[in-house]
Amino acid sequence: MSVQTKRILVLGASGRVGRLLRLVWEQSPPSDVELLFQSRTGPGVHWEPGQPNPFGQLDAVISLWGVTHGTQTELAANTTLALAAQDLAAQAGADRVLHCSSIAVYAPKDGMLAETDLTDPPNAYGWAKLAMEQALENTAGPKPVILRIGSVAGAESLAGSIQQGWQGTASAVTLDQFADGKGPARSYIAPTDLARVLIRLAVHPFGDLPGVVNVGGPVPVHMETLLQAAGHPMIWKPAPSAARQYAVLDCGRLSKLLPLSKDMSEPKHIMEDWLMLEGRI
């Protein structure tokens, strides 16, 4: 008996994360899946909310689009875009939309952050993503699945510094050094691992899908180890008293949906995965 091919639309294919995921999927297309890509002016089908559905029938939508910086009004577009993704999915007959939220929605905590922990964002971006999540609570139609994502290698602040080195303008990254001698600890995920997670969630049995899922590697990663793995220079400075050493996710819920290997959190794996996609190694 043949397996039915799932049609999955990726919204926001030209963004920082979308570009990396496209590289992954171009090199290793997922089996039994037809991927469609949307952007406003970049790769894939050019489409904007309010226009007719040009994608036909869909099984799932992966909503990568969003706004990370700007005024309160500009950040509010995160809610507008999320609701537009829901509307499009409903028109196309999809049963779920995977929405990219962020670890930034949580109240700061020294330990690992679970999906049931307090949401009290420390910044405007976090509040905008939390407002998006709340707006999705009462939507009808396709199931909204909130993905609270940590740091995606190649699409965060360290990547920008490392990329400067490719242009011959490398400068050492200054990291806060805390009382234990280490730097900031974060939840990282390599692009290839994120691509696998998204496809698995997009085709996972509907009845088992939770409404909120943390997405990251299973073990916290110290940022100095990533710079060392990339061979990029760094210097320490004493961490100020208000600095936050830990912003890490408890991905136990995700591990019940698909296997998570500890290798996912190895700095060498994370950096090599990204650098190979970029053609740097």
C-alpha positions as CSV (number, residue, x, y, z in Angstrom):
1,M,0.0,0.0,0.0
2,S,1.5,3.3,-1.1
3,V,1.9,6.2,1.4
4,Q,0.0,9.3,0.4
5,T,2.3,12.3,-0.3
6,K,1.7,15.2,2.1
7,R,1.5,18.7,0.7
8,I,3.2,21.1,3.1
9,L,3.4,24.9,2.6
10,V,6.2,26.9,4.1
11,L,5.4,30.6,4.7
12,G,8.3,33.0,4.9
13,A,10.8,31.0,2.8
14,S,13.1,34.0,2.3
15,G,13.7,34.8,5.9
16,R,16.9,33.9,7.8
17,V,15.5,30.6,9.1
18,G,13.6,29.9,5.9
19,R,16.7,30.2,3.7
20,L,18.6,27.7,5.8
21,L,15.7,25.2,5.8
22,R,15.4,25.5,2.1
23,L,19.1,24.6,1.8
24,V,18.5,21.5,3.9
25,W,15.5,20.4,2.0
26,E,17.1,21.0,-1.4
27,Q,20.0,18.8,-0.4
28,S,17.9,16.1,1.3
29,P,14.3,16.2,0.2
30,P,12.0,14.6,2.8
31,S,10.3,11.4,1.7
32,D,6.5,11.3,1.0
33,V,6.3,15.1,1.3
34,E,5.8,17.8,-1.4
35,L,7.1,21.1,-0.1
36,L,5.8,24.4,-1.4
37,F,7.5,27.7,-0.6
38,Q,6.0,31.2,-0.2
39,S,7.7,34.6,-0.1
40,R,6.7,38.1,-1.1
41,T,9.5,38.7,-3.5
42,G,12.0,35.8,-3.1
43,P,11.9,32.1,-3.8
44,G,8.7,30.1,-4.3
45,V,5.3,31.4,-5.0
46,H,4.8,35.2,-4.5
47,W,1.8,35.6,-2.3
48,E,0.5,38.0,0.4
49,P,-2.4,37.8,2.8
50,G,-5.7,38.9,1.1
51,Q,-4.8,37.3,-2.2
52,P,-6.6,34.2,-3.5
53,N,-5.1,30.8,-2.5
54,P,-2.7,29.8,-5.3
55,F,-1.4,26.6,-3.5
56,G,-4.4,24.3,-3.9
57,Q,-5.1,21.6,-1.3
58,L,-2.7,21.4,1.6
59,D,-2.1,19.0,4.5
60,A,-0.2,21.4,6.8
61,V,1.3,24.9,6.9
62,I,4.6,25.8,8.5
63,S,4.5,29.5,9.4
64,L,8.0,30.9,9.6
65,W,7.2,34.5,8.8
66,G,7.2,37.1,11.4
67,V,8.8,40.3,12.7
68,T,11.8,40.3,15.1
69,H,12.6,44.0,15.4
70,G,10.8,47.3,15.2
71,T,8.2,49.4,16.9
72,Q,5.3,48.0,18.9
73,T,3.1,48.5,15.8
74,E,5.6,46.7,13.6
75,L,6.0,43.8,16.0
76,A,2.2,43.4,16.2
77,A,2.4,42.1,12.6
78,N,3.3,38.8,14.2
79,T,-0.3,38.4,15.2
80,T,-1.6,39.5,11.9
81,L,0.6,37.1,10.0
82,A,-0.3,34.2,12.3
83,L,-4.0,34.7,11.8
84,A,-3.5,35.0,8.0
85,A,-1.7,31.7,8.1
86,Q,-4.7,30.1,9.8
87,D,-7.1,31.6,7.3
88,L,-5.0,30.3,4.3
89,A,-4.7,26.8,5.9
90,A,-8.5,26.7,6.4
91,Q,-9.1,27.6,2.7
92,A,-6.6,24.9,1.7
93,G,-8.1,22.2,3.9
94,A,-5.0,21.8,6.1
95,D,-5.6,20.3,9.6
96,R,-2.7,22.1,11.3
97,V,-0.5,25.2,11.3
98,L,2.9,25.2,12.9
99,H,3.6,28.7,14.3
100,C,7.1,29.8,15.2
101,S,7.1,31.5,18.6
102,S,10.1,31.9,20.8
103,I,11.7,31.2,24.1
104,A,11.4,34.9,24.6
105,V,7.8,34.5,25.8
106,Y,8.9,33.0,29.1
107,A,9.6,34.7,32.4
108,P,13.4,34.5,33.0
109,K,14.4,31.5,35.1
110,D,17.7,29.9,36.1
111,G,16.5,26.4,35.3
112,M,15.0,24.8,32.2
113,L,11.8,26.3,30.9
114,A,8.9,23.9,30.4
115,E,5.7,24.7,28.4
116,T,3.8,25.0,31.6
117,D,6.1,27.7,33.1
118,L,5.1,31.3,33.5
119,T,5.0,33.5,30.4
120,D,6.2,37.0,31.3
121,P,8.5,38.2,28.5
122,P,11.5,40.4,29.3
123,N,11.3,42.4,26.0
124,A,9.0,43.8,23.4
125,Y,9.6,40.9,21.0
126,G,8.6,38.4,23.6
127,W,5.4,40.3,24.3
128,A,4.6,40.4,20.6
129,K,5.0,36.6,20.3
130,L,3.0,36.0,23.4
131,A,0.2,38.2,22.0
132,M,0.3,36.1,18.8
133,E,0.0,32.9,20.9
134,Q,-3.0,34.4,22.8
135,A,-4.7,35.5,19.6
136,L,-4.5,31.9,18.3
137,E,-6.2,30.4,21.3
138,N,-9.7,31.1,20.1
139,T,-9.3,30.4,16.4
140,A,-11.5,28.0,14.6
141,G,-10.4,25.6,11.8
142,P,-6.9,24.1,11.6
143,K,-5.2,23.3,14.9
144,P,-2.5,26.0,15.8
145,V,0.6,24.3,17.1
146,I,2.9,26.8,18.9
147,L,6.6,26.1,18.6
148,R,8.6,28.0,21.2
149,I,12.0,27.8,19.5
150,G,15.4,28.6,21.1
151,S,18.4,29.7,18.9
152,V,18.7,28.4,15.4
153,A,22.4,28.1,14.3
154,G,23.1,30.4,11.4
155,A,20.1,32.7,12.2
156,E,21.2,34.3,15.4
157,S,23.7,36.9,16.8
158,L,26.8,34.6,16.8
159,A,26.3,33.8,13.1
160,G,26.6,37.4,12.1
161,S,30.0,37.8,13.8
162,I,31.2,34.5,12.3
163,Q,30.0,35.6,8.8
164,Q,32.0,38.9,9.1
165,G,35.1,36.7,9.3
166,W,34.3,35.3,5.8
167,Q,34.6,38.8,4.5
168,G,38.0,39.4,6.2
169,T,36.5,41.7,8.9
170,A,36.4,39.3,11.8
171,S,36.4,40.7,15.3
172,A,36.5,38.9,18.5
173,V,33.1,38.3,20.2
174,T,32.9,39.5,23.7
175,L,31.1,37.1,26.0
176,D,29.9,37.6,29.6
177,Q,31.8,35.3,32.0
178,F,29.8,34.1,35.0
179,A,30.9,32.9,38.4
180,D,31.3,29.3,37.2
181,G,33.8,30.4,34.5
182,K,31.4,29.8,31.7
183,G,29.5,32.0,29.3
184,P,25.8,32.2,28.5
185,A,23.9,28.9,28.1
186,R,21.3,28.7,25.5
187,S,19.1,26.1,23.7
188,Y,20.5,25.7,20.2
189,I,19.3,23.6,17.3
190,A,21.1,23.0,14.0
191,P,19.2,23.8,10.7
192,T,19.1,20.2,9.6
193,D,17.7,19.1,13.0
194,L,15.1,21.9,12.9
195,A,14.1,20.8,9.4
196,R,13.6,17.3,10.6
197,V,11.5,18.4,13.6
198,L,9.2,20.6,11.4
199,I,8.5,17.8,8.9
200,R,7.9,15.3,11.7
201,L,5.4,17.6,13.4
202,A,3.7,18.5,10.1
203,V,2.9,14.8,9.5
204,H,2.5,13.6,13.1
205,P,-0.8,11.9,13.9
206,F,-3.3,14.7,14.5
207,G,-4.7,13.4,17.8
208,D,-1.3,13.3,19.5
209,L,-0.3,16.9,18.6
210,P,0.1,19.2,21.7
211,G,-0.9,22.9,21.4
212,V,2.5,24.1,22.6
213,V,6.0,22.5,22.1
214,N,9.4,23.7,23.0
215,V,11.9,23.2,20.1
216,G,15.7,23.0,20.7
217,G,18.4,20.5,21.4
218,P,18.0,18.3,24.5
219,V,21.0,19.8,26.4
220,P,22.0,23.5,27.0
221,V,24.9,24.8,25.0
222,H,27.4,27.4,26.3
223,M,28.1,30.0,23.6
224,E,31.9,29.9,24.0
225,T,31.9,26.3,22.9
226,L,30.2,27.3,19.7
227,L,32.7,29.9,18.9
228,Q,35.5,27.5,19.7
229,A,33.9,24.9,17.3
230,A,33.8,27.5,14.6
231,G,37.4,28.7,15.2
232,H,36.2,32.2,15.9
233,P,38.1,34.5,18.3
234,M,36.5,35.6,21.6
235,I,37.3,37.6,24.7
236,W,35.7,37.5,28.2
237,K,34.3,40.2,30.3
238,P,32.9,39.8,33.8
239,A,29.2,39.3,33.6
240,P,27.2,42.2,35.0
241,S,24.9,41.5,37.9
242,A,21.8,41.7,35.7
243,A,23.1,39.4,33.0
244,R,21.1,36.2,32.4
245,Q,23.3,33.1,32.1
246,Y,20.6,30.6,31.4
247,A,17.8,30.8,28.8
248,V,17.2,27.1,28.1
249,L,14.3,25.0,27.1
250,D,13.0,21.7,28.6
251,C,12.3,19.7,25.4
252,G,10.9,16.7,27.1
253,R,7.5,17.1,25.4
254,L,9.2,17.2,22.0
255,S,11.2,14.1,22.8
256,K,7.9,12.2,23.3
257,L,6.9,13.1,19.7
258,L,10.2,12.2,18.0
259,P,13.7,11.0,19.1
260,L,16.2,13.6,20.2
261,S,19.8,12.6,20.3
262,K,22.3,14.3,22.7
263,D,24.5,14.7,19.6
264,M,22.0,17.5,18.5
265,S,23.5,19.6,21.3
266,E,27.2,19.0,20.5
267,P,28.8,22.3,19.5
268,K,30.8,20.6,16.8
269,H,27.7,19.1,15.2
270,I,25.7,22.4,15.5
271,M,28.5,24.5,13.8
272,E,29.5,22.0,11.2
273,D,25.8,21.5,10.2
274,W,25.4,25.2,9.5
275,L,28.9,25.8,8.0
276,M,28.4,22.9,5.5
277,L,25.1,24.4,4.4
278,E,26.8,27.6,3.7
279,G,29.6,25.9,1.8
280,R,32.3,26.9,4.3
281,I,33.5,23.4,5.0
